[in-house]
Amino acid sequence: MDPVTSAAVGAAGAQGSTPKVLGAAGFTSGGIAAGSTAAKMMSASAVASGGRVGAGSLVSACQSKGASGASKGKK
């Protein structure tokens, strides 16, 4: 993740707006949205680790929250 995106995600989390940030980044209940920041993050993570996105990585954690409906503001 680039430093600007990282800072935005961190700041949003600190302010309690993580669900909105997840959805806006492309982590949705239907999966990672094509062409989104989330898709770019997933691609970079996969390239860096030989074709896989590691369990416990930032991308997998964000997608887990998005898939659970957190990107829509559900708890």
N, C-alpha and C positions, 0 to 999 in steps of 0.2 A: 504494500500500500504506500502511495506517495505520502510525503510528510504533511501536505495540506489536507488530504483525506483523513489521515490518521488524527490530526489535530481536530478536525471537524467532528469525527466520530467520538473522540474523547470528550470534547466540550459538550456535545449533545447528550452523551451519557451522564455527564456530571449534572446536567440540567434536567434530567428525567425525560428527554424527548427521544430516547433511543428507538421506540417503535416507528416514529416518523422517519428517522434517519435510515433505519433498516429498509423500510418500504421504498423510500426515495432512492436508495442505493441499488435496489433491485433484488433484495432478499425477500421473496414473497412466499405465500403459502403454497403456491403452485410450482415453486422452484425458482432458480435464478433466472431473472429476466434477460432475454437476449439483448446484447448491445449495451447493457448497463454497466455501471461501475463494478457491481458484484461480479458480472461476467468477466470483466478485465482482471479483477482480483483473483478469481478462480483460475483463469488461464495462466496468470503469472505464477501462482502457487503450484499449479501442475507442472509447468515448465521447470521451475526451480527444483522440484522434487522428483523428476524423472517420469512424469506422466500421471501422478496421483496427487490428490489433495489429502493431506494427512489428517487423521482423526485428531481432534483437539486443536487444530489450527484456527486462526482467526476466521478464515473463510467458512470452515465447517461449523464453528460456533455461531456465527452470524446466520448461516443458512438454517441451522437448527432452530434458532429463535424465529426466523421468518416463517419456517414451515409450521411452527406451532401456533402461528397466528399473531405473534408478538408484533409483526410489522403492521398489523391493523389496530394495534392499541389494546389487544386482549391481554389479560394476565393469567 
